[in-house]
Amino acid sequence: MRKIQMVDLGGQYEGIKEQVNSAIATIMETSAFINGPEVRSFQKELEDYLGVKHVIPCANGTDALQIAMMGLGLKPGDEVITADFTFAATVEVIALLQLTPVLVDVDMDSFNINIEAVEKAITPKTKAIVPVHLFGQCANMDAIMQLAEKHNLFVIEDNAQAIGADYTFDDGRKQKAGTIGHVGATSFFPSKNLGAYGDGGAIFTNDDKLAHTLRGIVNHGMYERYHHDVVGVNSRLDSIQAAVLRAKLPKLDGYCDRRRAAARSYNQAFKGQSNIVTPQTVKCEKEICDDCSCHVFHQYTLRITNGKRDGLVKHLAENDIPCGVYYPIPLHLQKAYVDERYDEADFPVTNQLVKEVISLPMHTELDDEQINFITKTVLEFVNG
Ligand SMILES: *Cc1c(COP(=O)(O)O)cnc(C)c1O
């Protein structure tokens, strides 16, 4: 059996090696390292893939979130509602801009932001909601967009984990994750579903005026060379990363299919287990769809409900199976983000999830032998 990895970037590289190497060689020869033609081509190709008017490439996903918030003109003291159960980057940028993060609980089935909790948290100071499409599945965007409209709020989608996923609205319309709110942000960190070979990120919007503002902010607030109209940042996608992403983008749907196939095999093996809850696709009648892409499985995350999660982490390590606990501490309990306004009783789901979740190896190169070994090892411990 091949060695099991959490993410197998080396195996994936084998399939695109020639394309990537020759594109990188061209960049070395032309020295167009920054803002070269590769970046512009990637931008255009990603706009076409997503069906969004504007893609603004930038240096990483955290910057993408920060620049999106800057572009919307959010001001210190404005309240921004986001999920308690997410990677810290989401809340970090809110705090950095001196906005007030308001963390709310999530749903047990989808791990995504809870709509009643969002509604309850809205005050006259609330200016934006940041749904995080956690683990590769969209938050309830029908309800979020309705709430935003009702209360005149911006919606900033944190799409770092769900690029390529579709969201199906209640009326049957489909749209790509990250293109539904006023603005979306994504990451091309190597282990993300569309990963570069270094850092990268992008911002999406259908709003022409906002796109113009964002293009200036990523480039020191310049709209005309050496005229700085707004305070900006330096956040660029470099040409080498754009070349890697151009080689991978046409394969993204296929990569997502491979992830879904692995998820289906895992689900099959864990079917009927009373101590294991497999990931739920909440907007789809099928357990894991064959013919739609409502979940792109950035992570395959189980809940272990009999108190054996921590033991399982150890047991897997002893068997050379990597795994992850995303996330082990709710953000509202992180030292950097504690706030006396929070009440423990408002976070029952996150507080439970941090004790139960475990993410198994998930990538495009998993084979049946590896999946069988992983599921057998999980089952022998959880039921042992
Ligand atoms: C990875 C990630 C980010 C940050 O992306 P970077 O490119 O690492 O800055 C933000 N939000 C979520 C949910 C992520 O998973």
The ligand as an SDF file (V2000), in Angstrom:
LIG
                    3D

 15 15  0  0  0  0  0  0  0  0999 V2000
   -7.3170   28.6030    4.3930 C   0  0  0  0  0  0  0  0  0  0  0  0
   -8.3990   29.4680    4.9040 C   0  0  0  0  0  0  0  0  0  0  0  0
   -8.2890   30.8710    4.9410 C   0  0  0  0  0  0  0  0  0  0  0  0
   -6.9950   31.6010    4.6900 C   0  0  0  0  0  0  0  0  0  0  0  0
   -6.3580   31.3670    3.5130 O   0  0  0  0  0  0  0  0  0  0  0  0
   -4.7650   31.6430    3.4000 P   0  0  0  0  0  0  0  0  0  0  0  0
   -4.5380   31.5900    1.9250 O   0  0  0  0  0  0  0  0  0  0  0  0
   -4.0800   30.5800    4.1360 O   0  0  0  0  0  0  0  0  0  0  0  0
   -4.5130   33.0040    3.9330 O   0  0  0  0  0  0  0  0  0  0  0  0
   -9.3890   31.5960    5.3330 C   0  0  0  0  0  0  0  0  0  0  0  0
  -10.5370   31.0110    5.7020 N   0  0  0  0  0  0  0  0  0  0  0  0
  -10.6830   29.6760    5.7040 C   0  0  0  0  0  0  0  0  0  0  0  0
  -11.9760   29.0840    6.1190 C   0  0  0  0  0  0  0  0  0  0  0  0
   -9.6200   28.8570    5.3170 C   0  0  0  0  0  0  0  0  0  0  0  0
   -9.7720   27.5250    5.3360 O   0  0  0  0  0  0  0  0  0  0  0  0
  1  2  1  0
  2  3  1  0
  2 14  2  0
  3  4  1  0
  3 10  2  0
  4  5  1  0
  5  6  1  0
  6  7  2  0
  6  8  1  0
  6  9  1  0
 10 11  1  0
 11 12  2  0
 12 13  1  0
 12 14  1  0
 14 15  1  0
M  END
$$$$
